[in-house]
Amino acid sequence: MKKPILDKEHLKEVLIKANYIPDDDIIITLFLSLELGKPILVEGPPGTGKTELSKAVSRALNRDFFRVQCYEGITFEQMVGEWNYQKQLLHLEMSRLKDTPLPKDADKDVFSEEFFIKRPLLQAFINPSPSVMLIDELDKADEEVESFLLQALGEKEITVNDLGTFSLKNDILVVLTSNSQRMLLDETRDRCLFLYIDYPTPEREIEIVKSLVPDAPHILVEKVVDLIQRIRKLDLVKKPSIRATVDWIRTLIATGDREGNEESLERTVRVVLKSEEDRKKVDSRIFKSSKGK
């Protein structure tokens, strides 16, 4: 399968059209991943756009999107698929109710694809069209699951007991994200291109907000982004995400404030703060200090 010719400038253009504002590191890593056929391991603080990157690539390159959301205790079956036991039993029971004796190989019939529920990882592998596979928050899964993923991605095939081996059928881009809840295996890092996505610069965050809320007045966006950047420098329980910035802008517009006056900003800042401790800290160190100037 021949890949379409892509260059870094084109990648940047199509991502921007998909409402994702990339920086140079993102563009270079994505370009190399597509050229070399290597997965991307994305790390960084929560709320910086790690998950959204894979969705944006899917939209920008018109690829089918599949997602495995990892969590503590996730199993092979929940990622790849599992037998539909109820359907198998019903099939066997219906066979016994017929006048003819039950064939000797009837039990083999129930171990076919018709009785297997395919989950996202397997669906992505056998999908005939170019795809994006997001394996989100891999650090929440245990090492056994991580090792299985490495084998599947490395060998480009998945084996299911009693069913057979499925080979990769498309040009797939795999994105793995991690919040560093645990250290990933060295083998994972060795096989992936690494990308760290931090909170954006003020200039990039303004671009991001303008792409998502195009009707927002520039003066309002500048004021909110400046405050968000200052708030993130505080020692908070939960730093505001990029999504929180967008939510704050939309809240202010909804309340009729299109310029961002200080009283309105102080009244609505709770939209971006997720604990009372953080709210008090922002009130005393951001707004009280502003009033004293």
KAMOWO-V20935 format. One record per backbone hydrogen bond with DSSP energy under -0.5 kcal/mol. NH is the residue of the N-H (numbers start at 1). CO is the residue of the C=O. E is the energy in kcal/mol with one decimal. If there is no record, write none. Layout:
nh->NH co->CO e->E
nh->NH co->CO e->E
//
This chain:
nh->11 co->7 e->-2.3
nh->12 co->8 e->-2.2
nh->13 co->9 e->-2.2
nh->14 co->10 e->-2.7
nh->15 co->11 e->-2.1
nh->16 co->12 e->-2.2
nh->17 co->13 e->-2.1
nh->18 co->14 e->-1.1
nh->19 co->16 e->-1.8
nh->20 co->15 e->-2.3
nh->22 co->20 e->-0.9
nh->27 co->23 e->-2.0
nh->28 co->24 e->-2.6
nh->29 co->25 e->-2.3
nh->30 co->26 e->-2.5
nh->31 co->27 e->-2.5
nh->32 co->28 e->-2.3
nh->33 co->29 e->-2.3
nh->34 co->30 e->-2.2
nh->35 co->31 e->-2.2
nh->36 co->32 e->-3.1
nh->37 co->33 e->-1.7
nh->38 co->33 e->-0.9
nh->39 co->191 e->-0.5
nh->40 co->174 e->-2.5
nh->41 co->193 e->-3.3
nh->42 co->40 e->-0.6
nh->42 co->176 e->-3.5
nh->43 co->41 e->-0.5
nh->43 co->195 e->-2.5
nh->44 co->178 e->-0.7
nh->48 co->45 e->-1.0
nh->53 co->49 e->-1.3
nh->54 co->50 e->-0.8
nh->55 co->51 e->-1.3
nh->56 co->52 e->-2.7
nh->57 co->53 e->-2.4
nh->58 co->54 e->-2.0
nh->59 co->55 e->-2.2
nh->60 co->56 e->-3.2
nh->61 co->57 e->-2.6
nh->62 co->59 e->-0.7
nh->63 co->58 e->-2.3
nh->64 co->130 e->-2.0
nh->66 co->132 e->-2.5
nh->68 co->134 e->-3.0
nh->69 co->67 e->-0.5
nh->70 co->68 e->-0.8
nh->70 co->136 e->-2.3
nh->74 co->71 e->-2.1
nh->79 co->75 e->-1.0
nh->79 co->76 e->-0.8
nh->80 co->76 e->-3.0
nh->81 co->76 e->-0.5
nh->81 co->77 e->-0.5
nh->82 co->117 e->-1.7
nh->84 co->115 e->-3.0
nh->85 co->83 e->-1.5
nh->88 co->84 e->-2.3
nh->89 co->85 e->-2.8
nh->90 co->86 e->-2.3
nh->91 co->87 e->-2.3
nh->92 co->88 e->-2.3
nh->93 co->89 e->-2.6
nh->94 co->90 e->-2.6
nh->95 co->91 e->-2.0
nh->96 co->92 e->-1.8
nh->97 co->93 e->-1.3
nh->98 co->94 e->-0.6
nh->98 co->95 e->-0.8
nh->106 co->103 e->-1.5
nh->108 co->105 e->-0.7
nh->109 co->105 e->-1.3
nh->110 co->106 e->-0.9
nh->111 co->108 e->-1.6
nh->115 co->112 e->-2.0
nh->116 co->113 e->-1.8
nh->117 co->82 e->-3.0
nh->118 co->116 e->-0.7
nh->119 co->80 e->-2.8
nh->121 co->79 e->-1.9
nh->122 co->79 e->-0.6
nh->123 co->119 e->-2.4
nh->124 co->120 e->-2.6
nh->125 co->121 e->-1.7
nh->126 co->122 e->-2.2
nh->127 co->123 e->-0.8
nh->131 co->171 e->-1.1
nh->132 co->64 e->-2.8
nh->133 co->173 e->-3.0
nh->134 co->66 e->-3.0
nh->134 co->132 e->-0.6
nh->135 co->133 e->-0.6
nh->135 co->175 e->-3.0
nh->136 co->68 e->-2.3
nh->136 co->134 e->-0.7
nh->138 co->135 e->-0.5
nh->138 co->177 e->-2.6
nh->140 co->137 e->-2.0
nh->141 co->138 e->-1.5
nh->146 co->142 e->-1.9
nh->147 co->143 e->-2.6
nh->148 co->144 e->-2.0
nh->149 co->145 e->-2.2
nh->150 co->146 e->-2.1
nh->151 co->147 e->-2.1
nh->152 co->148 e->-2.6
nh->153 co->149 e->-2.9
nh->154 co->150 e->-2.6
nh->155 co->151 e->-2.8
nh->156 co->152 e->-1.1
nh->157 co->152 e->-1.0
nh->158 co->166 e->-2.7
nh->160 co->164 e->-3.1
nh->161 co->159 e->-0.5
nh->163 co->160 e->-2.0
nh->164 co->160 e->-2.8
nh->166 co->158 e->-3.5
nh->167 co->165 e->-0.5
nh->168 co->156 e->-2.3
nh->169 co->125 e->-3.2
nh->172 co->170 e->-1.2
nh->173 co->131 e->-2.3
nh->174 co->172 e->-0.6
nh->175 co->133 e->-2.9
nh->175 co->173 e->-0.5
nh->176 co->40 e->-3.3
nh->177 co->135 e->-2.1
nh->178 co->42 e->-2.0
nh->188 co->185 e->-0.5
nh->189 co->185 e->-1.5
nh->190 co->186 e->-2.5
nh->191 co->187 e->-1.6
nh->192 co->188 e->-0.8
nh->192 co->189 e->-0.6
nh->193 co->39 e->-2.9
nh->195 co->41 e->-2.6
nh->197 co->43 e->-2.8
nh->197 co->195 e->-0.6
nh->198 co->196 e->-0.7
nh->205 co->201 e->-2.8
nh->206 co->202 e->-2.2
nh->207 co->203 e->-1.8
nh->208 co->204 e->-2.6
nh->209 co->205 e->-2.6
nh->210 co->206 e->-2.5
nh->211 co->207 e->-1.9
nh->212 co->208 e->-1.6
nh->213 co->209 e->-3.2
nh->216 co->213 e->-2.1
nh->221 co->217 e->-2.1
nh->222 co->218 e->-2.6
nh->223 co->219 e->-2.0
nh->224 co->220 e->-2.4
nh->225 co->221 e->-2.6
nh->226 co->222 e->-2.2
nh->227 co->223 e->-2.1
nh->228 co->224 e->-2.8
nh->229 co->225 e->-2.5
nh->230 co->226 e->-1.7
nh->231 co->227 e->-2.8
nh->232 co->228 e->-2.3
nh->233 co->229 e->-0.6
nh->233 co->230 e->-0.7
nh->234 co->231 e->-1.7
nh->236 co->234 e->-1.6
nh->242 co->47 e->-2.4
nh->245 co->241 e->-1.4
nh->246 co->242 e->-1.9
nh->247 co->243 e->-2.5
nh->248 co->244 e->-2.3
nh->249 co->245 e->-2.2
nh->250 co->246 e->-2.4
nh->251 co->247 e->-2.3
nh->252 co->248 e->-2.4
nh->253 co->249 e->-2.2
nh->254 co->250 e->-2.3
nh->255 co->251 e->-1.7
nh->256 co->253 e->-1.4
nh->257 co->252 e->-2.4
nh->258 co->256 e->-0.8
nh->265 co->261 e->-2.3
nh->266 co->262 e->-2.6
nh->267 co->263 e->-1.9
nh->268 co->264 e->-1.7
nh->269 co->265 e->-1.0
nh->271 co->268 e->-2.2
nh->272 co->269 e->-1.9
nh->273 co->269 e->-0.6
nh->279 co->275 e->-1.9
nh->280 co->276 e->-2.3
nh->281 co->277 e->-1.9
nh->282 co->278 e->-2.6
nh->283 co->279 e->-2.4
nh->284 co->280 e->-2.2
nh->285 co->281 e->-2.1
nh->286 co->282 e->-2.3
nh->287 co->282 e->-1.4
nh->288 co->283 e->-2.0
nh->290 co->286 e->-1.4
nh->291 co->287 e->-2.0
nh->292 co->288 e->-1.4
nh->293 co->290 e->-0.9
//
